[in-house]
Amino acid sequence: MKFHVWGMSGTLVTEKEESHDFATRRLSHWLDAIDASCSRFRDDSELSRLNARGEAIMSATFERALVTAVESWHATQGLCDPTVLPALLALGYDSDFADVVRRQEFARRPSAPIPGPTAVSIDETSHFVSLAPGCQLDLGASAKALAVDLIADDVAERGGVLVEIGGDVAVRGRGPNGAWSIVISDDLVISGHEPRVSLTNAGVATSSTTTRAWRAGGERVHHIIDPRSGAPAGGPYATATVAAETCRRANAFATAALIWGEDAPYHLAQAGCVARLVRADGVVEYIGGWPIDEVAA
């Protein structure tokens, strides 16, 4: 089944036909829950209210998403950072991406320093969260990966499942013909000649400096922010695809890889991740036994 959400395409496939209706219901449930809690483009979302007021009582879904984002920050030594929203706003990413790219140009503003999640105080007993002054959150990437994992985990009790949203993939169990065969694309166009990987219980995520790019201040900019500088990452890699035990972990390290730059292979190997890195000149590097399956004919 193909669907569209948050300006992206998605895919839902179940091993067993009789699991499909249940999977569709869980898909709808989690997409609605994540959108209502984590969208920064909805004035009524929990995230928007928190960013506006600086404190809030969290729903279970929002708390899970926020904890996931902080865990990603710790896992990547601070490079996958949910507090980069001021930097994104300074670059003009202040509305849905489709609206951003329609602009001819944006007058780039100076960005405030990125505070990091130490500026986020979470009390998991009272379910209360507060932000330090100037701290604003963007949970987009980590919340999307979390949604994929949550849907897949729910459906897995009924059999194998594949869930994909915007290139973030979670698979559980077996596919209709064995392991799941996943196409890896370096951009949003599928030619039919992309490499594939075969996986059973894992997550795959791709981050790129090429797919969400626009112009600001007379320069081409993108959405992968280096929290150390507040500027778009400028390393040698254009695309990073990571496979890990969950999509949310894969997503965190795919983002961090583009910021680590030349040090990415070392850090990914140290973290036990496997990855496919594509340099700006098209040269492909494999890290940690990337599970190459085949190249489509």
C-alpha positions in Angstrom: 0.0 0.0 0.0 1.3 3.5 -1.0 0.3 6.6 0.9 1.4 10.2 1.4 2.0 12.0 4.7 3.9 15.2 5.8 4.7 16.0 2.2 6.4 12.6 1.7 5.5 9.2 0.2 5.1 6.1 2.3 4.8 2.4 1.9 3.1 -0.3 4.1 3.5 -4.0 3.2 2.5 -7.0 5.4 3.7 -10.6 5.1 0.1 -11.9 5.5 -2.8 -10.5 3.6 -5.0 -10.9 6.7 -2.8 -8.5 8.6 -3.3 -5.6 6.3 -6.4 -4.1 7.8 -4.9 -4.2 11.3 -1.7 -2.7 9.9 -3.6 0.1 8.2 -5.4 1.0 11.5 -2.1 1.1 13.4 -0.6 3.3 10.6 -3.4 5.7 10.9 -3.3 5.8 14.7 0.4 6.5 15.0 0.6 9.0 12.1 -2.3 11.0 13.7 -0.7 10.7 17.2 2.8 11.8 16.0 1.4 14.7 13.9 -0.8 16.0 16.8 2.2 15.9 19.2 5.3 16.6 17.2 4.4 18.8 14.1 6.0 22.2 14.2 3.7 23.3 11.4 0.5 22.9 13.5 -0.2 25.7 15.9 -2.2 23.2 18.0 0.5 20.6 18.3 2.1 19.8 21.7 5.5 20.8 20.2 4.2 24.2 19.0 2.6 24.9 22.4 5.8 23.9 24.2 8.0 26.1 21.9 5.6 29.0 22.5 5.2 28.6 26.3 8.4 27.0 27.4 6.7 24.3 29.5 4.0 21.7 29.2 2.5 18.5 30.5 3.4 15.8 28.0 1.1 13.2 26.5 2.6 9.6 26.3 3.3 10.0 22.6 5.0 13.4 22.9 7.1 12.2 25.9 8.2 9.1 23.9 9.2 11.3 21.0 11.1 13.8 23.2 13.0 11.0 25.0 13.9 9.5 21.7 15.3 12.8 20.4 17.4 13.2 23.6 18.6 9.6 23.3 19.7 10.3 19.7 21.6 13.4 20.9 23.5 11.3 23.4 24.2 8.4 21.0 25.7 10.8 18.4 27.8 12.8 20.8 25.5 15.8 20.4 25.3 16.0 16.6 21.7 14.8 16.1 20.3 17.7 18.0 16.6 18.5 18.5 17.3 22.1 19.6 18.5 23.4 16.1 15.1 25.0 15.3 16.4 28.6 15.7 19.0 27.8 13.1 16.5 26.4 10.7 14.2 29.4 11.2 17.1 31.7 10.5 17.7 30.0 7.2 14.0 30.3 6.2 12.7 26.9 7.0 9.7 28.4 8.8 6.8 26.6 7.0 6.1 23.4 5.2 9.0 22.6 2.9 6.9 22.9 -0.3 6.3 26.6 0.6 10.0 27.2 1.4 11.2 26.0 -2.0 8.7 28.2 -3.8 10.5 31.3 -2.6 13.1 32.8 -5.0 15.3 33.8 -2.1 15.3 34.3 1.7 17.2 36.9 3.6 19.3 34.8 5.9 19.3 35.9 9.5 21.9 35.3 12.2 21.2 32.2 14.3 21.1 32.1 18.0 23.5 29.6 19.6 22.3 26.0 19.7 21.8 25.2 23.4 21.6 21.4 23.1 19.2 19.1 25.1 20.8 20.1 28.4 18.4 23.1 27.9 15.5 20.6 28.0 14.3 19.4 31.4 12.1 16.3 31.4 10.4 14.9 34.5 9.2 11.4 33.5 7.4 11.0 36.9 5.2 14.1 36.5 5.4 14.1 32.7 6.4 17.7 32.8 8.9 19.3 30.4 10.4 22.8 30.4 12.8 24.6 28.1 15.5 27.0 29.0 15.0 30.6 27.6 15.7 30.7 23.9 15.5 26.9 23.4 13.1 25.7 20.7 12.7 22.1 19.5 12.3 20.5 16.1 11.5 16.8 16.4 10.8 16.2 12.7 13.4 13.6 11.8 13.5 11.6 15.0 9.7 11.6 15.3 9.3 10.3 11.7 11.7 7.4 12.5 9.9 6.7 15.8 6.6 6.6 14.0 8.0 4.0 11.5 9.3 1.9 14.4 6.0 2.1 16.4 3.9 1.1 13.5 6.2 -1.9 12.7 6.4 -3.0 16.3 2.6 -3.0 16.6 2.0 -4.9 13.4 4.8 -7.5 14.1 2.6 -9.4 16.5 0.5 -10.4 13.4 3.4 -11.3 11.1 6.1 -9.7 9.1 5.8 -6.0 8.1 7.6 -3.2 6.2 6.9 0.4 7.0 8.5 3.3 5.1 8.0 7.1 5.3 10.2 9.4 3.3 13.1 6.9 3.0 13.0 5.9 6.7 12.3 2.1 6.8 11.5 -0.4 9.6 11.1 -4.1 8.9 10.0 -6.8 11.3 10.0 -10.5 10.6 9.9 -11.9 7.1 8.4 -10.6 3.9 6.1 -12.5 1.6 9.1 -14.1 -0.1 11.6 -14.2 2.8 13.8 -11.3 3.8 12.7 -7.8 2.9 14.4 -6.4 -0.1 14.8 -2.6 0.3 15.8 -0.1 -2.5 18.4 2.4 -1.5 18.1 5.8 -3.3 20.4 8.8 -3.1 17.6 11.1 -4.1 13.8 11.2 -4.5 13.8 9.8 -8.1 13.7 6.0 -8.5 15.2 4.8 -11.8 15.1 1.1 -11.2 18.8 0.7 -11.1 19.3 1.4 -7.4 21.1 -1.0 -5.1 19.1 -3.1 -2.7 19.7 -4.6 0.8 18.0 -7.6 2.3 17.0 -7.4 6.0 14.6 -9.0 8.4 14.5 -7.2 11.8 16.1 -3.8 11.4 15.8 -0.1 10.5 17.3 1.8 7.6 17.4 5.6 7.2 18.9 8.0 4.7 19.9 11.5 5.2 21.0 13.8 2.4 22.1 17.4 1.8 20.6 17.4 -1.7 16.9 16.5 -1.2 15.8 19.4 1.1 17.7 22.3 -0.2 16.8 25.9 -0.9 18.4 29.4 -1.2 19.0 31.8 1.6 21.3 34.8 1.8 22.5 34.2 -1.8 23.6 30.6 -1.0 22.3 27.1 -1.4 21.5 25.8 2.1 19.9 22.5 3.4 18.3 21.1 6.5 21.2 19.1 8.1 22.4 21.6 10.7 25.7 21.3 12.4 24.8 22.2 16.0 28.5 23.2 16.7 28.2 26.1 14.2 24.5 26.6 13.6 25.1 26.3 9.9 24.3 23.6 7.3 26.7 20.7 7.4 29.5 21.2 4.9 31.3 17.8 4.9 32.3 15.7 2.0 29.3 13.3 2.0 26.1 14.2 0.2 24.2 11.1 1.4 24.4 8.7 4.3 22.3 5.6 4.6 22.6 3.6 7.9 21.2 0.3 8.9 20.7 -0.5 12.6 18.5 -2.4 15.0 15.8 0.3 14.9 14.9 3.1 12.4 15.3 5.7 15.1 18.9 4.7 15.7 19.6 4.5 12.0 18.1 8.0 11.5 20.2 9.5 14.2 23.5 8.1 12.9 22.6 8.9 9.2 22.2 12.6 10.3 25.3 12.6 12.4 27.4 11.0 9.6 26.9 14.0 7.3 28.1 16.3 10.1 31.1 14.1 11.2 32.4 14.4 7.6 35.7 12.6 7.1 35.4 11.1 10.6 32.1 9.5 9.9 33.4 6.0 9.0 35.3 5.8 12.3 32.3 7.0 14.4 29.8 4.7 12.6 32.1 1.7 13.0 32.6 2.5 16.7 28.9 2.6 17.2 28.4 -0.8 15.5 26.4 0.7 12.6 26.6 -0.4 9.0 26.4 2.3 6.4 26.6 3.4 2.8 28.1 6.8 2.3 28.1 8.7 -0.9 30.5 11.5 -1.5 29.6 14.7 -3.4 31.5 13.4 -6.4 29.5 10.1 -6.4 32.1 7.8 -4.9 30.4 5.2 -2.6 31.9 3.9 0.6 30.6 1.0 2.7 31.1 0.8 6.5 30.8 -2.2 8.7 29.7 -5.0 6.4 26.9 -3.2 4.5 24.4 -5.9 3.5 24.6 -5.6 -0.2 22.0 -7.7 -1.9 21.9 -6.8 -5.6 21.7 -4.0 -8.1 18.3 -3.9 -9.9 18.6 -4.7 -13.6 
